[in-house]
Amino acid sequence: MGEERRVHLSNSAPEAYAALRSFSTTVGRLAADAGVDARLREIVQIHASQLNGCAYCVRVHVDAAVKAGLDADVIAQIATWRESGVFDERERAALELTESFTFIHEGGIPDEVYDQAGGILSEQEYVALSWVLVAINAFNRVAIAGRYPVPPRAAPAENAVRDAMPPAAPHVHADGAP
């Protein structure tokens, strides 16, 4: 199949995609109820999307991160979080957990990551972040498989026209936002 004929799972099986969106909304509520704020949810969703190579989800979550109050410096530092001083202990534990969930095929969640996260995050936060990571990794696979496009940003006037049009398949993640 060529790129122009690539099947978009969200359009081809809307009921399955709707179930994934509903799951993600539930996960977002679970995270909020556990005290996982929008900043932390967006940080881990951006990082998982970076690790998976999902440009579409990176864009979606960078936009959501800006709305959640993250600035360009923090967003730019996510990819290099180990070398950066802009993340607190809780965020660093969540970023480490993100890498383990994203690369779960490389040995699961190592005991040292589990113990470190468990020493910093409450059990409810750990559970909620785990479900956020399950959801974003699922969305990454849908978008990557369908080669969802990430064109250059339009000029401001073009953005207004584009933003007024409904998307073909809304992309909603664990925070419930598109």
C-alpha positions as CSV (number, residue, x, y, z in Angstrom):
1,M,0.0,0.0,0.0
2,G,1.3,3.4,-0.9
3,E,1.1,6.3,1.5
4,E,-1.9,7.8,-0.4
5,R,-3.8,4.6,0.2
6,R,-2.7,4.1,3.8
7,V,-5.6,2.9,6.0
8,H,-6.5,5.2,8.9
9,L,-7.7,3.0,11.6
10,S,-9.7,5.8,13.3
11,N,-11.7,6.4,10.1
12,S,-11.9,2.7,9.0
13,A,-13.2,1.4,12.4
14,P,-14.7,4.4,14.1
15,E,-16.4,2.3,16.8
16,A,-13.0,0.9,17.9
17,Y,-11.5,4.3,17.8
18,A,-14.4,5.7,19.8
19,A,-13.7,3.0,22.4
20,L,-10.1,4.0,22.6
21,R,-11.1,7.6,23.0
22,S,-13.6,6.6,25.8
23,F,-10.9,4.6,27.5
24,S,-8.6,7.6,27.3
25,T,-11.2,9.9,28.8
26,T,-11.6,7.4,31.7
27,V,-7.9,7.3,32.2
28,G,-7.8,11.1,32.2
29,R,-10.4,11.2,35.0
30,L,-8.5,8.5,36.9
31,A,-5.3,10.6,36.6
32,A,-7.0,13.8,37.7
33,D,-8.6,12.0,40.7
34,A,-5.2,10.6,41.7
35,G,-3.7,14.1,41.7
36,V,-1.7,13.8,38.5
37,D,-2.0,17.3,37.0
38,A,-2.1,18.2,33.4
39,R,1.5,19.3,33.4
40,L,2.7,15.8,34.3
41,R,0.3,14.1,32.0
42,E,1.5,16.1,29.1
43,I,5.1,15.7,29.9
44,V,4.8,11.9,29.9
45,Q,2.6,11.8,26.8
46,I,5.1,14.0,24.9
47,H,8.0,11.8,25.9
48,A,6.3,8.5,25.0
49,S,5.4,10.0,21.6
50,Q,8.9,11.1,21.1
51,L,10.3,7.7,22.0
52,N,7.8,6.0,19.6
53,G,8.5,8.5,16.8
54,C,4.9,9.7,16.6
55,A,5.2,13.2,15.3
56,Y,1.4,13.5,15.2
57,C,1.0,12.8,18.9
58,V,4.0,15.0,19.8
59,R,2.2,17.9,18.1
60,V,-1.1,17.2,19.8
61,H,0.5,17.0,23.3
62,V,2.9,19.9,22.8
63,D,-0.2,22.0,22.0
64,A,-2.0,20.6,25.1
65,A,1.2,21.2,27.2
66,V,1.2,24.9,26.2
67,K,-2.5,25.1,27.2
68,A,-1.5,23.4,30.5
69,G,1.1,26.2,31.1
70,L,4.3,24.5,30.1
71,D,6.7,26.9,28.3
72,A,9.0,26.2,25.3
73,D,12.0,25.6,27.5
74,V,10.4,22.8,29.6
75,I,8.9,21.2,26.5
76,A,12.3,21.3,24.7
77,Q,14.0,19.7,27.7
78,I,11.7,16.6,27.7
79,A,13.9,14.7,25.2
80,T,17.0,15.3,27.4
81,W,15.4,15.1,30.8
82,R,18.2,13.2,32.4
83,E,20.7,16.0,31.6
84,S,18.2,18.8,32.4
85,G,17.5,20.5,35.7
86,V,14.0,21.7,34.9
87,F,12.1,18.6,36.1
88,D,11.4,17.8,39.8
89,E,11.8,14.4,41.4
90,R,8.2,13.4,40.7
91,E,8.5,14.3,37.0
92,R,11.8,12.5,36.7
93,A,10.3,9.3,38.2
94,A,7.4,9.6,35.8
95,L,9.7,10.1,32.8
96,E,11.7,7.0,33.8
97,L,8.4,5.1,34.1
98,T,7.5,6.4,30.6
99,E,10.6,4.9,29.1
100,S,10.0,1.6,30.8
101,F,6.3,1.4,29.6
102,T,7.2,2.5,26.1
103,F,10.0,0.0,25.8
104,I,8.2,-2.7,27.8
105,H,9.3,-5.3,25.3
106,E,12.9,-4.9,26.6
107,G,12.3,-6.6,30.0
108,G,9.1,-5.1,31.4
109,I,9.2,-2.5,34.2
110,P,12.6,-3.1,36.0
111,D,12.4,-3.5,39.7
112,E,14.6,-0.4,40.2
113,V,12.2,1.7,38.1
114,Y,9.2,0.3,40.0
115,D,10.9,0.9,43.4
116,Q,12.0,4.4,42.5
117,A,8.6,5.4,41.2
118,G,6.9,3.8,44.1
119,G,9.1,5.7,46.5
120,I,8.1,9.0,45.0
121,L,4.6,8.5,43.6
122,S,1.6,7.4,45.6
123,E,0.1,4.1,44.5
124,Q,-2.8,5.9,43.0
125,E,-0.5,8.2,41.0
126,Y,1.6,5.2,39.8
127,V,-1.6,3.4,38.7
128,A,-3.0,6.5,36.9
129,L,0.3,7.3,35.2
130,S,0.6,3.6,34.1
131,W,-2.8,3.8,32.4
132,V,-2.0,7.2,30.8
133,L,1.1,5.5,29.3
134,V,-0.9,2.5,28.1
135,A,-3.3,4.9,26.4
136,I,-0.7,7.1,24.8
137,N,1.3,4.1,23.5
138,A,-1.9,2.8,21.9
139,F,-2.6,6.2,20.3
140,N,1.0,6.3,19.0
141,R,0.5,3.0,17.3
142,V,-2.7,4.1,15.6
143,A,-1.2,7.3,14.4
144,I,2.1,5.8,13.2
145,A,0.4,2.9,11.5
146,G,-1.9,5.4,9.6
147,R,1.0,7.8,9.0
148,Y,-1.0,10.7,10.3
149,P,0.3,13.8,8.6
150,V,2.1,16.6,10.4
151,P,2.3,19.4,7.9
152,P,4.0,22.7,8.7
153,R,2.0,25.1,10.7
154,A,-0.2,27.4,8.6
155,A,0.0,31.2,8.7
156,P,-2.3,32.7,11.4
157,A,-5.1,33.5,9.0
158,E,-4.9,29.9,7.6
159,N,-5.0,28.6,11.2
160,A,-8.3,30.4,11.8
161,V,-9.9,28.7,8.8
162,R,-8.4,25.3,9.7
163,D,-9.5,25.6,13.3
164,A,-13.0,26.4,12.3
165,M,-13.3,23.0,10.5
166,P,-13.9,19.8,12.4
167,P,-11.2,17.2,12.2
168,A,-11.9,14.0,10.3
169,A,-11.1,11.9,13.3
170,P,-10.6,13.7,16.6
171,H,-7.5,12.6,18.5
172,V,-8.2,12.5,22.3
173,H,-5.8,11.4,24.9
174,A,-5.7,10.6,28.6
175,D,-6.4,14.2,29.5
176,G,-9.7,14.1,27.5
177,A,-8.4,16.9,25.2
178,P,-8.1,16.6,21.5
